[in-house]
């Protein structure tokens, strides 16, 4: 027997065994770390919102652009299309979506507007033309044309006007929460438009001060 070759082969096998043991230990450690990371990760749910072709992703307390646009469209559709018959449903539906900070104020304002529609027996119609998400402000702008139409047997029809609904849609425990809501005539007041308006306002104020000081 060639003891020299046997000793060399034995040493090689022993070294290979040590390497395999180390590799197995390393793989087990990596598996444990992967499991811990998976358990700590916020589970994401992929949704396809109504009226939008894009996918939306939602986690426990955050959501994608598509998800926020979808809920902005839904809220604008609710508020903008109201009849005396569905006004109570609209108010109840929005009550569960608006955050506590603005919930009371918004609910009171909407309730007053809905009561006016009931008394005048007119319906509010809002046709969505565009939906914009602005990452800088996290706002969703839903723009369209709004008009009032008299109920059957009641005369009256207003001319269509441009209107924009503005929302900030947050997510808490997978549920959409509207933390900001505004409605105004005209096109969306995106950040660039607001900045231009502020510059113009400051210019007008400075001009008035200059005129008064010159007088």
PyMOL CGO cylinders between C-alpha atoms (Angstrom):
from pymol import cmd
from pymol.cgo import CYLINDER

trace = [
    CYLINDER, 0.00, 0.00, 0.00, 1.26, 3.46, -0.89, 0.3, 1, 1, 1, 1, 1, 1,
    CYLINDER, 1.26, 3.46, -0.89, 0.94, 5.10, 2.53, 0.3, 1, 1, 1, 1, 1, 1,
    CYLINDER, 0.94, 5.10, 2.53, 2.12, 8.44, 1.19, 0.3, 1, 1, 1, 1, 1, 1,
    CYLINDER, 2.12, 8.44, 1.19, -0.69, 8.65, -1.38, 0.3, 1, 1, 1, 1, 1, 1,
    CYLINDER, -0.69, 8.65, -1.38, -3.20, 7.31, 1.16, 0.3, 1, 1, 1, 1, 1, 1,
    CYLINDER, -3.20, 7.31, 1.16, -2.21, 9.97, 3.67, 0.3, 1, 1, 1, 1, 1, 1,
    CYLINDER, -2.21, 9.97, 3.67, -2.51, 12.68, 1.01, 0.3, 1, 1, 1, 1, 1, 1,
    CYLINDER, -2.51, 12.68, 1.01, -5.95, 11.44, -0.10, 0.3, 1, 1, 1, 1, 1, 1,
    CYLINDER, -5.95, 11.44, -0.10, -7.13, 11.21, 3.51, 0.3, 1, 1, 1, 1, 1, 1,
    CYLINDER, -7.13, 11.21, 3.51, -5.99, 14.77, 4.22, 0.3, 1, 1, 1, 1, 1, 1,
    CYLINDER, -5.99, 14.77, 4.22, -7.76, 15.98, 1.07, 0.3, 1, 1, 1, 1, 1, 1,
    CYLINDER, -7.76, 15.98, 1.07, -10.99, 14.24, 2.02, 0.3, 1, 1, 1, 1, 1, 1,
    CYLINDER, -10.99, 14.24, 2.02, -10.79, 15.68, 5.53, 0.3, 1, 1, 1, 1, 1, 1,
    CYLINDER, -10.79, 15.68, 5.53, -10.21, 19.18, 4.13, 0.3, 1, 1, 1, 1, 1, 1,
    CYLINDER, -10.21, 19.18, 4.13, -13.14, 18.76, 1.73, 0.3, 1, 1, 1, 1, 1, 1,
    CYLINDER, -13.14, 18.76, 1.73, -15.34, 17.65, 4.63, 0.3, 1, 1, 1, 1, 1, 1,
    CYLINDER, -15.34, 17.65, 4.63, -14.40, 20.78, 6.58, 0.3, 1, 1, 1, 1, 1, 1,
    CYLINDER, -14.40, 20.78, 6.58, -15.22, 22.96, 3.56, 0.3, 1, 1, 1, 1, 1, 1,
    CYLINDER, -15.22, 22.96, 3.56, -18.62, 21.31, 3.05, 0.3, 1, 1, 1, 1, 1, 1,
    CYLINDER, -18.62, 21.31, 3.05, -19.42, 21.72, 6.75, 0.3, 1, 1, 1, 1, 1, 1,
    CYLINDER, -19.42, 21.72, 6.75, -18.55, 25.42, 6.53, 0.3, 1, 1, 1, 1, 1, 1,
    CYLINDER, -18.55, 25.42, 6.53, -20.64, 25.85, 3.36, 0.3, 1, 1, 1, 1, 1, 1,
    CYLINDER, -20.64, 25.85, 3.36, -23.65, 24.15, 4.96, 0.3, 1, 1, 1, 1, 1, 1,
    CYLINDER, -23.65, 24.15, 4.96, -23.35, 26.36, 8.05, 0.3, 1, 1, 1, 1, 1, 1,
    CYLINDER, -23.35, 26.36, 8.05, -23.16, 29.46, 5.85, 0.3, 1, 1, 1, 1, 1, 1,
    CYLINDER, -23.16, 29.46, 5.85, -26.22, 28.41, 3.82, 0.3, 1, 1, 1, 1, 1, 1,
    CYLINDER, -26.22, 28.41, 3.82, -28.19, 27.76, 7.00, 0.3, 1, 1, 1, 1, 1, 1,
    CYLINDER, -28.19, 27.76, 7.00, -27.28, 31.22, 8.30, 0.3, 1, 1, 1, 1, 1, 1,
    CYLINDER, -27.28, 31.22, 8.30, -28.36, 32.81, 5.02, 0.3, 1, 1, 1, 1, 1, 1,
    CYLINDER, -28.36, 32.81, 5.02, -31.67, 30.93, 5.14, 0.3, 1, 1, 1, 1, 1, 1,
    CYLINDER, -31.67, 30.93, 5.14, -32.30, 32.17, 8.69, 0.3, 1, 1, 1, 1, 1, 1,
    CYLINDER, -32.30, 32.17, 8.69, -31.54, 35.77, 7.67, 0.3, 1, 1, 1, 1, 1, 1,
    CYLINDER, -31.54, 35.77, 7.67, -33.83, 35.44, 4.65, 0.3, 1, 1, 1, 1, 1, 1,
    CYLINDER, -33.83, 35.44, 4.65, -36.63, 34.09, 6.84, 0.3, 1, 1, 1, 1, 1, 1,
    CYLINDER, -36.63, 34.09, 6.84, -36.22, 36.95, 9.34, 0.3, 1, 1, 1, 1, 1, 1,
    CYLINDER, -36.22, 36.95, 9.34, -36.28, 39.50, 6.51, 0.3, 1, 1, 1, 1, 1, 1,
    CYLINDER, -36.28, 39.50, 6.51, -39.40, 37.91, 5.02, 0.3, 1, 1, 1, 1, 1, 1,
    CYLINDER, -39.40, 37.91, 5.02, -41.20, 37.94, 8.38, 0.3, 1, 1, 1, 1, 1, 1,
    CYLINDER, -41.20, 37.94, 8.38, -40.36, 41.62, 8.92, 0.3, 1, 1, 1, 1, 1, 1,
    CYLINDER, -40.36, 41.62, 8.92, -41.27, 42.68, 5.39, 0.3, 1, 1, 1, 1, 1, 1,
    CYLINDER, -41.27, 42.68, 5.39, -44.50, 44.57, 4.78, 0.3, 1, 1, 1, 1, 1, 1,
    CYLINDER, -44.50, 44.57, 4.78, -46.69, 42.27, 2.72, 0.3, 1, 1, 1, 1, 1, 1,
    CYLINDER, -46.69, 42.27, 2.72, -47.67, 43.86, -0.58, 0.3, 1, 1, 1, 1, 1, 1,
    CYLINDER, -47.67, 43.86, -0.58, -50.95, 43.18, -2.33, 0.3, 1, 1, 1, 1, 1, 1,
    CYLINDER, -50.95, 43.18, -2.33, -51.30, 43.74, -6.08, 0.3, 1, 1, 1, 1, 1, 1,
    CYLINDER, -51.30, 43.74, -6.08, -54.65, 45.20, -7.08, 0.3, 1, 1, 1, 1, 1, 1,
    CYLINDER, -54.65, 45.20, -7.08, -56.21, 46.25, -10.37, 0.3, 1, 1, 1, 1, 1, 1,
    CYLINDER, -56.21, 46.25, -10.37, -58.29, 49.32, -9.52, 0.3, 1, 1, 1, 1, 1, 1,
    CYLINDER, -58.29, 49.32, -9.52, -61.60, 49.95, -11.30, 0.3, 1, 1, 1, 1, 1, 1,
    CYLINDER, -61.60, 49.95, -11.30, -61.53, 52.34, -14.27, 0.3, 1, 1, 1, 1, 1, 1,
    CYLINDER, -61.53, 52.34, -14.27, -57.72, 52.17, -14.48, 0.3, 1, 1, 1, 1, 1, 1,
    CYLINDER, -57.72, 52.17, -14.48, -55.65, 49.86, -16.65, 0.3, 1, 1, 1, 1, 1, 1,
    CYLINDER, -55.65, 49.86, -16.65, -52.53, 50.14, -14.49, 0.3, 1, 1, 1, 1, 1, 1,
    CYLINDER, -52.53, 50.14, -14.49, -51.80, 47.91, -11.51, 0.3, 1, 1, 1, 1, 1, 1,
    CYLINDER, -51.80, 47.91, -11.51, -51.73, 49.27, -7.98, 0.3, 1, 1, 1, 1, 1, 1,
    CYLINDER, -51.73, 49.27, -7.98, -49.62, 48.04, -5.10, 0.3, 1, 1, 1, 1, 1, 1,
    CYLINDER, -49.62, 48.04, -5.10, -50.62, 48.45, -1.46, 0.3, 1, 1, 1, 1, 1, 1,
    CYLINDER, -50.62, 48.45, -1.46, -48.79, 47.61, 1.76, 0.3, 1, 1, 1, 1, 1, 1,
    CYLINDER, -48.79, 47.61, 1.76, -49.80, 48.14, 5.39, 0.3, 1, 1, 1, 1, 1, 1,
    CYLINDER, -49.80, 48.14, 5.39, -49.31, 51.91, 5.46, 0.3, 1, 1, 1, 1, 1, 1,
    CYLINDER, -49.31, 51.91, 5.46, -48.33, 52.89, 1.92, 0.3, 1, 1, 1, 1, 1, 1,
    CYLINDER, -48.33, 52.89, 1.92, -49.58, 52.54, -1.63, 0.3, 1, 1, 1, 1, 1, 1,
    CYLINDER, -49.58, 52.54, -1.63, -48.55, 53.12, -5.21, 0.3, 1, 1, 1, 1, 1, 1,
    CYLINDER, -48.55, 53.12, -5.21, -49.55, 55.95, -7.52, 0.3, 1, 1, 1, 1, 1, 1,
    CYLINDER, -49.55, 55.95, -7.52, -52.14, 53.78, -9.27, 0.3, 1, 1, 1, 1, 1, 1,
    CYLINDER, -52.14, 53.78, -9.27, -53.88, 52.91, -6.01, 0.3, 1, 1, 1, 1, 1, 1,
    CYLINDER, -53.88, 52.91, -6.01, -54.14, 56.56, -4.94, 0.3, 1, 1, 1, 1, 1, 1,
    CYLINDER, -54.14, 56.56, -4.94, -55.43, 57.64, -8.36, 0.3, 1, 1, 1, 1, 1, 1,
    CYLINDER, -55.43, 57.64, -8.36, -58.07, 54.92, -8.25, 0.3, 1, 1, 1, 1, 1, 1,
    CYLINDER, -58.07, 54.92, -8.25, -59.39, 56.05, -4.86, 0.3, 1, 1, 1, 1, 1, 1,
    CYLINDER, -59.39, 56.05, -4.86, -59.22, 59.69, -5.93, 0.3, 1, 1, 1, 1, 1, 1,
    CYLINDER, -59.22, 59.69, -5.93, -61.40, 58.83, -8.92, 0.3, 1, 1, 1, 1, 1, 1,
    CYLINDER, -61.40, 58.83, -8.92, -63.79, 56.90, -6.70, 0.3, 1, 1, 1, 1, 1, 1,
    CYLINDER, -63.79, 56.90, -6.70, -64.16, 59.76, -4.21, 0.3, 1, 1, 1, 1, 1, 1,
    CYLINDER, -64.16, 59.76, -4.21, -64.61, 62.35, -6.97, 0.3, 1, 1, 1, 1, 1, 1,
    CYLINDER, -64.61, 62.35, -6.97, -67.24, 60.17, -8.64, 0.3, 1, 1, 1, 1, 1, 1,
    CYLINDER, -67.24, 60.17, -8.64, -69.12, 59.87, -5.35, 0.3, 1, 1, 1, 1, 1, 1,
    CYLINDER, -69.12, 59.87, -5.35, -69.05, 63.58, -4.55, 0.3, 1, 1, 1, 1, 1, 1,
    CYLINDER, -69.05, 63.58, -4.55, -69.60, 64.78, -8.10, 0.3, 1, 1, 1, 1, 1, 1,
    CYLINDER, -69.60, 64.78, -8.10, -72.55, 62.56, -9.01, 0.3, 1, 1, 1, 1, 1, 1,
    CYLINDER, -72.55, 62.56, -9.01, -75.25, 63.11, -6.41, 0.3, 1, 1, 1, 1, 1, 1,
    CYLINDER, -75.25, 63.11, -6.41, -79.02, 62.88, -6.58, 0.3, 1, 1, 1, 1, 1, 1,
    CYLINDER, -79.02, 62.88, -6.58, -81.58, 63.48, -3.82, 0.3, 1, 1, 1, 1, 1, 1,
    CYLINDER, -81.58, 63.48, -3.82, -82.00, 59.70, -3.67, 0.3, 1, 1, 1, 1, 1, 1,
    CYLINDER, -82.00, 59.70, -3.67, -78.35, 58.71, -3.18, 0.3, 1, 1, 1, 1, 1, 1,
    CYLINDER, -78.35, 58.71, -3.18, -77.16, 61.69, -1.10, 0.3, 1, 1, 1, 1, 1, 1,
    CYLINDER, -77.16, 61.69, -1.10, -77.30, 59.80, 2.21, 0.3, 1, 1, 1, 1, 1, 1,
    CYLINDER, -77.30, 59.80, 2.21, -75.35, 56.90, 0.70, 0.3, 1, 1, 1, 1, 1, 1,
    CYLINDER, -75.35, 56.90, 0.70, -72.67, 59.31, -0.57, 0.3, 1, 1, 1, 1, 1, 1,
    CYLINDER, -72.67, 59.31, -0.57, -72.29, 60.92, 2.85, 0.3, 1, 1, 1, 1, 1, 1,
    CYLINDER, -72.29, 60.92, 2.85, -72.07, 57.56, 4.64, 0.3, 1, 1, 1, 1, 1, 1,
    CYLINDER, -72.07, 57.56, 4.64, -69.53, 56.23, 2.12, 0.3, 1, 1, 1, 1, 1, 1,
    CYLINDER, -69.53, 56.23, 2.12, -67.24, 59.23, 2.51, 0.3, 1, 1, 1, 1, 1, 1,
    CYLINDER, -67.24, 59.23, 2.51, -67.49, 59.26, 6.30, 0.3, 1, 1, 1, 1, 1, 1,
    CYLINDER, -67.49, 59.26, 6.30, -65.45, 56.06, 6.54, 0.3, 1, 1, 1, 1, 1, 1,
    CYLINDER, -65.45, 56.06, 6.54, -62.74, 57.33, 4.18, 0.3, 1, 1, 1, 1, 1, 1,
    CYLINDER, -62.74, 57.33, 4.18, -61.98, 60.77, 5.63, 0.3, 1, 1, 1, 1, 1, 1,
    CYLINDER, -61.98, 60.77, 5.63, -59.41, 61.08, 8.43, 0.3, 1, 1, 1, 1, 1, 1,
    CYLINDER, -59.41, 61.08, 8.43, -60.40, 62.37, 11.85, 0.3, 1, 1, 1, 1, 1, 1,
    CYLINDER, -60.40, 62.37, 11.85, -58.48, 65.63, 11.42, 0.3, 1, 1, 1, 1, 1, 1,
    CYLINDER, -58.48, 65.63, 11.42, -60.70, 66.89, 8.62, 0.3, 1, 1, 1, 1, 1, 1,
    CYLINDER, -60.70, 66.89, 8.62, -63.55, 64.42, 8.84, 0.3, 1, 1, 1, 1, 1, 1,
    CYLINDER, -63.55, 64.42, 8.84, -65.94, 66.59, 10.84, 0.3, 1, 1, 1, 1, 1, 1,
    CYLINDER, -65.94, 66.59, 10.84, -65.41, 69.74, 8.74, 0.3, 1, 1, 1, 1, 1, 1,
    CYLINDER, -65.41, 69.74, 8.74, -65.67, 67.93, 5.40, 0.3, 1, 1, 1, 1, 1, 1,
    CYLINDER, -65.67, 67.93, 5.40, -68.69, 65.92, 6.49, 0.3, 1, 1, 1, 1, 1, 1,
    CYLINDER, -68.69, 65.92, 6.49, -70.53, 69.09, 7.58, 0.3, 1, 1, 1, 1, 1, 1,
    CYLINDER, -70.53, 69.09, 7.58, -69.72, 70.90, 4.33, 0.3, 1, 1, 1, 1, 1, 1,
    CYLINDER, -69.72, 70.90, 4.33, -70.78, 67.98, 2.15, 0.3, 1, 1, 1, 1, 1, 1,
    CYLINDER, -70.78, 67.98, 2.15, -73.92, 67.44, 4.24, 0.3, 1, 1, 1, 1, 1, 1,
    CYLINDER, -73.92, 67.44, 4.24, -74.95, 71.08, 3.67, 0.3, 1, 1, 1, 1, 1, 1,
    CYLINDER, -74.95, 71.08, 3.67, -74.34, 70.82, -0.08, 0.3, 1, 1, 1, 1, 1, 1,
    CYLINDER, -74.34, 70.82, -0.08, -76.29, 67.57, -0.31, 0.3, 1, 1, 1, 1, 1, 1,
    CYLINDER, -76.29, 67.57, -0.31, -79.19, 69.07, 1.64, 0.3, 1, 1, 1, 1, 1, 1,
    CYLINDER, -79.19, 69.07, 1.64, -79.27, 71.97, -0.84, 0.3, 1, 1, 1, 1, 1, 1,
    CYLINDER, -79.27, 71.97, -0.84, -79.49, 69.51, -3.74, 0.3, 1, 1, 1, 1, 1, 1,
    CYLINDER, -79.49, 69.51, -3.74, -82.36, 67.75, -1.99, 0.3, 1, 1, 1, 1, 1, 1,
    CYLINDER, -82.36, 67.75, -1.99, -84.31, 70.95, -1.41, 0.3, 1, 1, 1, 1, 1, 1,
    CYLINDER, -84.31, 70.95, -1.41, -83.80, 72.26, -4.95, 0.3, 1, 1, 1, 1, 1, 1,
    CYLINDER, -83.80, 72.26, -4.95, -84.49, 68.80, -6.43, 0.3, 1, 1, 1, 1, 1, 1,
    CYLINDER, -84.49, 68.80, -6.43, -81.48, 68.85, -8.71, 0.3, 1, 1, 1, 1, 1, 1,
    CYLINDER, -81.48, 68.85, -8.71, -78.79, 66.30, -9.46, 0.3, 1, 1, 1, 1, 1, 1,
    CYLINDER, -78.79, 66.30, -9.46, -75.07, 66.93, -9.65, 0.3, 1, 1, 1, 1, 1, 1,
    CYLINDER, -75.07, 66.93, -9.65, -73.22, 65.36, -12.58, 0.3, 1, 1, 1, 1, 1, 1,
    CYLINDER, -73.22, 65.36, -12.58, -69.43, 65.21, -12.87, 0.3, 1, 1, 1, 1, 1, 1,
    CYLINDER, -69.43, 65.21, -12.87, -67.71, 63.82, -15.96, 0.3, 1, 1, 1, 1, 1, 1,
    CYLINDER, -67.71, 63.82, -15.96, -64.06, 62.95, -15.33, 0.3, 1, 1, 1, 1, 1, 1,
    CYLINDER, -64.06, 62.95, -15.33, -61.64, 64.12, -18.02, 0.3, 1, 1, 1, 1, 1, 1,
    CYLINDER, -61.64, 64.12, -18.02, -58.25, 63.50, -16.41, 0.3, 1, 1, 1, 1, 1, 1,
    CYLINDER, -58.25, 63.50, -16.41, -56.57, 62.14, -13.28, 0.3, 1, 1, 1, 1, 1, 1,
    CYLINDER, -56.57, 62.14, -13.28, -53.15, 63.43, -12.24, 0.3, 1, 1, 1, 1, 1, 1,
    CYLINDER, -53.15, 63.43, -12.24, -50.85, 62.28, -9.45, 0.3, 1, 1, 1, 1, 1, 1,
    CYLINDER, -50.85, 62.28, -9.45, -48.21, 64.77, -8.26, 0.3, 1, 1, 1, 1, 1, 1,
    CYLINDER, -48.21, 64.77, -8.26, -45.34, 63.02, -6.41, 0.3, 1, 1, 1, 1, 1, 1,
    CYLINDER, -45.34, 63.02, -6.41, -43.95, 66.28, -4.98, 0.3, 1, 1, 1, 1, 1, 1,
    CYLINDER, -43.95, 66.28, -4.98, -47.13, 66.96, -2.99, 0.3, 1, 1, 1, 1, 1, 1,
    CYLINDER, -47.13, 66.96, -2.99, -48.58, 63.41, -2.94, 0.3, 1, 1, 1, 1, 1, 1,
    CYLINDER, -48.58, 63.41, -2.94, -51.82, 64.91, -4.29, 0.3, 1, 1, 1, 1, 1, 1,
    CYLINDER, -51.82, 64.91, -4.29, -54.32, 63.39, -6.70, 0.3, 1, 1, 1, 1, 1, 1,
    CYLINDER, -54.32, 63.39, -6.70, -56.13, 65.82, -9.01, 0.3, 1, 1, 1, 1, 1, 1,
    CYLINDER, -56.13, 65.82, -9.01, -59.35, 64.67, -10.66, 0.3, 1, 1, 1, 1, 1, 1,
    CYLINDER, -59.35, 64.67, -10.66, -60.47, 67.17, -13.29, 0.3, 1, 1, 1, 1, 1, 1,
    CYLINDER, -60.47, 67.17, -13.29, -63.65, 67.21, -15.35, 0.3, 1, 1, 1, 1, 1, 1,
    CYLINDER, -63.65, 67.21, -15.35, -66.87, 69.00, -16.25, 0.3, 1, 1, 1, 1, 1, 1,
    CYLINDER, -66.87, 69.00, -16.25, -69.62, 69.61, -13.72, 0.3, 1, 1, 1, 1, 1, 1,
    CYLINDER, -69.62, 69.61, -13.72, -73.26, 70.55, -14.21, 0.3, 1, 1, 1, 1, 1, 1,
    CYLINDER, -73.26, 70.55, -14.21, -76.57, 70.56, -12.33, 0.3, 1, 1, 1, 1, 1, 1,
    CYLINDER, -76.57, 70.56, -12.33, -79.64, 68.92, -13.84, 0.3, 1, 1, 1, 1, 1, 1,
    CYLINDER, -79.64, 68.92, -13.84, -83.25, 69.17, -12.63, 0.3, 1, 1, 1, 1, 1, 1,
    CYLINDER, -83.25, 69.17, -12.63, -85.01, 65.98, -11.60, 0.3, 1, 1, 1, 1, 1, 1,
    CYLINDER, -85.01, 65.98, -11.60, -87.86, 64.64, -13.78, 0.3, 1, 1, 1, 1, 1, 1,
    CYLINDER, -87.86, 64.64, -13.78, -90.69, 67.17, -13.64, 0.3, 1, 1, 1, 1, 1, 1,
    CYLINDER, -90.69, 67.17, -13.64, -88.37, 69.92, -12.40, 0.3, 1, 1, 1, 1, 1, 1,
    CYLINDER, -88.37, 69.92, -12.40, -87.00, 72.47, -14.85, 0.3, 1, 1, 1, 1, 1, 1,
    CYLINDER, -87.00, 72.47, -14.85, -83.44, 73.64, -14.67, 0.3, 1, 1, 1, 1, 1, 1,
    CYLINDER, -83.44, 73.64, -14.67, -80.06, 72.81, -16.17, 0.3, 1, 1, 1, 1, 1, 1,
    CYLINDER, -80.06, 72.81, -16.17, -76.79, 74.63, -15.59, 0.3, 1, 1, 1, 1, 1, 1,
    CYLINDER, -76.79, 74.63, -15.59, -74.05, 75.16, -18.13, 0.3, 1, 1, 1, 1, 1, 1,
    CYLINDER, -74.05, 75.16, -18.13, -71.11, 72.74, -17.76, 0.3, 1, 1, 1, 1, 1, 1,
    CYLINDER, -71.11, 72.74, -17.76, -68.15, 74.21, -15.89, 0.3, 1, 1, 1, 1, 1, 1,
    CYLINDER, -68.15, 74.21, -15.89, -64.60, 73.01, -15.37, 0.3, 1, 1, 1, 1, 1, 1,
    CYLINDER, -64.60, 73.01, -15.37, -64.09, 71.59, -11.88, 0.3, 1, 1, 1, 1, 1, 1,
    CYLINDER, -64.09, 71.59, -11.88, -61.26, 69.89, -10.01, 0.3, 1, 1, 1, 1, 1, 1,
    CYLINDER, -61.26, 69.89, -10.01, -61.29, 67.64, -6.97, 0.3, 1, 1, 1, 1, 1, 1,
    CYLINDER, -61.29, 67.64, -6.97, -58.04, 67.48, -5.02, 0.3, 1, 1, 1, 1, 1, 1,
    CYLINDER, -58.04, 67.48, -5.02, -57.12, 64.68, -2.60, 0.3, 1, 1, 1, 1, 1, 1,
    CYLINDER, -57.12, 64.68, -2.60, -54.29, 63.28, -0.53, 0.3, 1, 1, 1, 1, 1, 1,
    CYLINDER, -54.29, 63.28, -0.53, -54.90, 59.56, -0.09, 0.3, 1, 1, 1, 1, 1, 1,
    CYLINDER, -54.90, 59.56, -0.09, -53.04, 57.86, 2.76, 0.3, 1, 1, 1, 1, 1, 1,
    CYLINDER, -53.04, 57.86, 2.76, -53.14, 54.20, 3.75, 0.3, 1, 1, 1, 1, 1, 1,
    CYLINDER, -53.14, 54.20, 3.75, -53.57, 52.87, 7.29, 0.3, 1, 1, 1, 1, 1, 1,
    CYLINDER, -53.57, 52.87, 7.29, -53.73, 49.12, 7.82, 0.3, 1, 1, 1, 1, 1, 1,
    CYLINDER, -53.73, 49.12, 7.82, -54.46, 48.53, 4.12, 0.3, 1, 1, 1, 1, 1, 1,
    CYLINDER, -54.46, 48.53, 4.12, -57.43, 50.95, 4.19, 0.3, 1, 1, 1, 1, 1, 1,
    CYLINDER, -57.43, 50.95, 4.19, -57.56, 54.19, 2.15, 0.3, 1, 1, 1, 1, 1, 1,
    CYLINDER, -57.56, 54.19, 2.15, -57.80, 57.36, 4.24, 0.3, 1, 1, 1, 1, 1, 1,
    CYLINDER, -57.80, 57.36, 4.24, -58.35, 60.80, 2.69, 0.3, 1, 1, 1, 1, 1, 1,
    CYLINDER, -58.35, 60.80, 2.69, -56.32, 63.29, 4.75, 0.3, 1, 1, 1, 1, 1, 1,
    CYLINDER, -56.32, 63.29, 4.75, -56.84, 66.26, 2.43, 0.3, 1, 1, 1, 1, 1, 1,
    CYLINDER, -56.84, 66.26, 2.43, -59.78, 67.20, 0.24, 0.3, 1, 1, 1, 1, 1, 1,
    CYLINDER, -59.78, 67.20, 0.24, -60.57, 70.30, -1.81, 0.3, 1, 1, 1, 1, 1, 1,
    CYLINDER, -60.57, 70.30, -1.81, -62.91, 71.22, -4.66, 0.3, 1, 1, 1, 1, 1, 1,
    CYLINDER, -62.91, 71.22, -4.66, -62.69, 74.29, -6.87, 0.3, 1, 1, 1, 1, 1, 1,
    CYLINDER, -62.69, 74.29, -6.87, -63.65, 75.61, -10.28, 0.3, 1, 1, 1, 1, 1, 1,
    CYLINDER, -63.65, 75.61, -10.28, -61.07, 75.48, -13.04, 0.3, 1, 1, 1, 1, 1, 1,
    CYLINDER, -61.07, 75.48, -13.04, -58.09, 73.31, -13.86, 0.3, 1, 1, 1, 1, 1, 1,
    CYLINDER, -58.09, 73.31, -13.86, -55.89, 71.45, -11.33, 0.3, 1, 1, 1, 1, 1, 1,
    CYLINDER, -55.89, 71.45, -11.33, -53.72, 73.64, -9.12, 0.3, 1, 1, 1, 1, 1, 1,
    CYLINDER, -53.72, 73.64, -9.12, -50.58, 71.62, -9.54, 0.3, 1, 1, 1, 1, 1, 1,
    CYLINDER, -50.58, 71.62, -9.54, -47.37, 72.80, -7.89, 0.3, 1, 1, 1, 1, 1, 1,
    CYLINDER, -47.37, 72.80, -7.89, -46.13, 74.81, -10.88, 0.3, 1, 1, 1, 1, 1, 1,
    CYLINDER, -46.13, 74.81, -10.88, -49.48, 76.63, -11.14, 0.3, 1, 1, 1, 1, 1, 1,
    CYLINDER, -49.48, 76.63, -11.14, -49.53, 77.42, -7.40, 0.3, 1, 1, 1, 1, 1, 1,
    CYLINDER, -49.53, 77.42, -7.40, -45.98, 78.75, -7.56, 0.3, 1, 1, 1, 1, 1, 1,
    CYLINDER, -45.98, 78.75, -7.56, -46.86, 81.02, -10.50, 0.3, 1, 1, 1, 1, 1, 1,
    CYLINDER, -46.86, 81.02, -10.50, -49.92, 82.31, -8.64, 0.3, 1, 1, 1, 1, 1, 1,
    CYLINDER, -49.92, 82.31, -8.64, -47.81, 83.05, -5.55, 0.3, 1, 1, 1, 1, 1, 1,
    CYLINDER, -47.81, 83.05, -5.55, -45.23, 84.92, -7.63, 0.3, 1, 1, 1, 1, 1, 1,
    CYLINDER, -45.23, 84.92, -7.63, -47.97, 86.97, -9.31, 0.3, 1, 1, 1, 1, 1, 1,
    CYLINDER, -47.97, 86.97, -9.31, -49.62, 87.69, -5.95, 0.3, 1, 1, 1, 1, 1, 1,
    CYLINDER, -49.62, 87.69, -5.95, -46.33, 88.88, -4.46, 0.3, 1, 1, 1, 1, 1, 1,
    CYLINDER, -46.33, 88.88, -4.46, -45.66, 91.03, -7.53, 0.3, 1, 1, 1, 1, 1, 1,
    CYLINDER, -45.66, 91.03, -7.53, -49.09, 92.66, -7.24, 0.3, 1, 1, 1, 1, 1, 1,
    CYLINDER, -49.09, 92.66, -7.24, -48.62, 93.28, -3.51, 0.3, 1, 1, 1, 1, 1, 1,
    CYLINDER, -48.62, 93.28, -3.51, -45.19, 94.83, -4.05, 0.3, 1, 1, 1, 1, 1, 1,
    CYLINDER, -45.19, 94.83, -4.05, -46.59, 96.97, -6.87, 0.3, 1, 1, 1, 1, 1, 1,
    CYLINDER, -46.59, 96.97, -6.87, -49.42, 98.25, -4.66, 0.3, 1, 1, 1, 1, 1, 1,
    CYLINDER, -49.42, 98.25, -4.66, -46.95, 99.08, -1.89, 0.3, 1, 1, 1, 1, 1, 1,
    CYLINDER, -46.95, 99.08, -1.89, -44.77, 100.96, -4.37, 0.3, 1, 1, 1, 1, 1, 1,
    CYLINDER, -44.77, 100.96, -4.37, -47.77, 102.95, -5.64, 0.3, 1, 1, 1, 1, 1, 1,
    CYLINDER, -47.77, 102.95, -5.64, -48.85, 103.85, -2.10, 0.3, 1, 1, 1, 1, 1, 1,
    CYLINDER, -48.85, 103.85, -2.10, -45.35, 104.87, -1.03, 0.3, 1, 1, 1, 1, 1, 1,
    CYLINDER, -45.35, 104.87, -1.03, -44.97, 106.96, -4.19, 0.3, 1, 1, 1, 1, 1, 1,
    CYLINDER, -44.97, 106.96, -4.19, -48.23, 108.75, -3.51, 0.3, 1, 1, 1, 1, 1, 1,
]
cmd.load_cgo(trace, "trace")
